[in-house]
Amino acid sequence: MTKARIEARFAELKREGRAAFISYVMAGDPDAETSLKILKGLPAAGADLIELGFPFSDPMAEGPPIQRAAQRALKKGMTLAGTLELARRFREGDQTTPIIMMGYTNPLFHQGYEAFAQAAAAAGIDGLIVVDLPPEEADPLLVALDAVQIALIRLATPTSDDERLKVIVRNTSGFVYYVSVAGVTGVKEADEKAVAPAVERVRKASGLPVAVGFGIKTPERAAAIARVADAAVVGSALVDEVAEAVEMNEDVSARVLLKAESLAKAVRSARIGQLTV
């Protein structure tokens, strides 16, 4: 399925006249089995697509919550191969929810792009976001992903001017991820008034759906972004729930999925009574 799963999901959402709720979780946080339980529960909680982070020791684009999540996962032995195994086990019970892996170049380069692409396709991965790989250096990975029909999803930012945007969207597929704030994840808050014209500009340049992430932590903020974008991405808020549940000795998956459900409901109801974007 790969790219087709992403395209089918966004086409379905367009028919329904609503934005997607994309949930981010870190593979192996707080441990492999708990993160698998969270993964399996996310679709029922309302996640339309899932971003599955693979831990890396130097996650430069991430704020403290996801940095700590990566460290927790690494301490528990999570690897790139382990992340793919979680995806494979998720796919045993779900053949429709797109999974987008998100992370950094080093582990992919170490495995080898072609080997990674083949393993990812076998595990049921649909797309890949590589935070620190600029378009000018992405061709070898792009070739490997294209061979197995996995989408390479690129990031656009508030500082991406029109010329840079042309480079970013070239050979991008699935959707474009718009970083709503300058800086790292989970620190600043996204402003829908600033996001709306940027989303239109990116959508026009790419011809693809635009997902907005960074700076979305509450149901109210998720709903506001869902009114102007094709998808709202939430990561740090869910990762925070993992950390707090561990600290309070609570049921981690139950707490995370409850938070996901509240965010999904906000996104799903955001455009009620409003013309669709």
Secondary structure, DSSP 8 states (H G I E B T S, - for coil): -THHHHHHHHHHHHHHT--EEEEEEETTSS-HHHHHHHHHHHHHHT-SEEEEE---S--TT--HHHHHHHHHHHHTT--HHHHHHHHHHHHTT-SSS-EEEEE-HHHHHHH-HHHHHHHHHHHT--EEEETT--GGG-HHHHHHHHHTT-EE--EE-TT--HHHHHHHHTT--S-EEEE-SSSSTTTS---HHHHHHHHHHHHHHHSS-EEEESS--SHHHHHHHHTTSSEEEE-HHHHHHHHHHHHTT--HHHHHHHHHHHHHHHHHTTTTTS---
